[in-house]
């Protein structure tokens, strides 16, 4: 039984070997191997050509050049050029390249597309921010700067009813546009906007004469003049400050002199009324 099985296996192996070594089978196998090998080599060669494998070049700096000159220079180096954005920048000539991608100095493959941002001729027309809720000049001017405007303070006026640095009026090219802003006033980007703002009112008062007054009376006099008591200096005689007399003050009384509201006067006290006081 075992011999029959072994003979059958041997016979099958011989037939397979005879088939595989037949001349037409060998020729077909070799042909298929050659075909697929050639196809594989051709594919790798095509991919290498398509991707320029291992070949790269440095991207020149086109920023600051005119678009036509930059485009000609780029195409002479086998780059393609596309303008993907144009913005208005005050002081920049129309067509100047403002930015590029890839950035200068990058290494890219030949035929890569370069994207330019160029300056355009006409500025964008923008709507000025509303004054409602933001009439503080510092806050409003920052909003203007973010929109590409140029705010400046044309004048400052004293107004006791307003907080310092409050916008009183807005002007554009000499015309007052304060009311128009509430209706959505539009100006060109880069325009200069003038402002009139409030400033702190600096009131002054005459210097009162406190000499020969009791301390209590001098304190009332200073308070009624919108001034305050500074240092109080006693001599050795003072036993009751309220009834002591002022024999000296700093600054001294001057009929022509003035002080700012809220400033202080130093008082020098003695218990008895100074000589020469009425």
PyMOL commands that set and color helices and strands:
alter all, ss='L'
color gray80, all
select helices_A, chain A and resi 2-20+23-51+67-76+137-146+178-181+215-224
alter helices_A, ss='H'
color red, helices_A
select strands_A, chain A and resi 57-58+80-87+97-101+107-108+113-119+125-127+150-158+167-172+175-176+186-188+192-199+204-206+228-234+245-250+258-260+264-270
alter strands_A, ss='S'
color yellow, strands_A
deselect
rebuild
show_as cartoon
